[in-house]
């Protein structure tokens, strides 16, 4: 599984992804942590009139990572998605994406991104290269 960069408050142990410099609840500097690249779907929707810069329909989900951080992710579709379903989460160019772990789903997900064709191909290539050439990872869980 991919790892996602996040941060943890040393005072209240709140975990955020993407990382923040300071805790939103305390005037304390956050500590960097690596989070597992998977989580459970908390909520999801499809926007047929998305904000400017996105193509319609826009599939998004709120995903909770094992350490407790919740992030909004883009996806290729919400047709088979259910609350509680485990999905893979990947960060590409500071944008989070969810997928059902299949290569075809991952390819469709990147082609739905707004932007010119070169940007989409670059994002998809980064994802494939990251998966092919990644060395063995330590799969231990994060400390609470």
Residue, then its C-alpha position, 0 to 999 in steps of 0.5 A: x500500500x502507498x503511504x500518505x504524508x500527514x501530521x499529528x498534534x503532540x498535545x491532543x494526538x489529532x491526525x491530519x492529512x494533508x499535513x498541517x504546520x499547526x494543530x487547528x485546536x492548539x497553538x502547537x506545531x504538528x509532527x510529520x507522520x506517514x499514514x496507510x494508503x487505505x481507508x473506509x468510506x464515510x460518505x460519498x456523492x456524485x456532483x453533476x454540476x461540479x465546480x469550475x475546473x472539474x468535469x461532470x460527473x465528479x465522484x467524491x468520497x470522504x475516506x477515514x484512514x486507520x489513524x483517524x484522519x479524514x480526507x476528501x478523495x476523487x474517484x472514477x465512479x460511485x456506482x459500486x461504492x458503499x459506506x464502510x467499504x475499504x478503498x485504496x487512497x493515493x496522493x498524486x500532485x497533492x490531490x487524493x484519489x480513491x479506487x477499488x485497487x483495480x488497474x482499469x479503475x485507476x486508469x479511468x480515475x486519472x482520465x477524469x481529471x480536469x486539465x490537458x491530456x499531457x497532465x492526465x498522462x503524467x499523473x497516470x504514469x506517476x501512479x504506475x511507476x510508483x507502484x512498479x518500482x516501489x520497494x518493500x514497505x514496513x506495514x506496521x500501524x501508526x502509534x495513536 
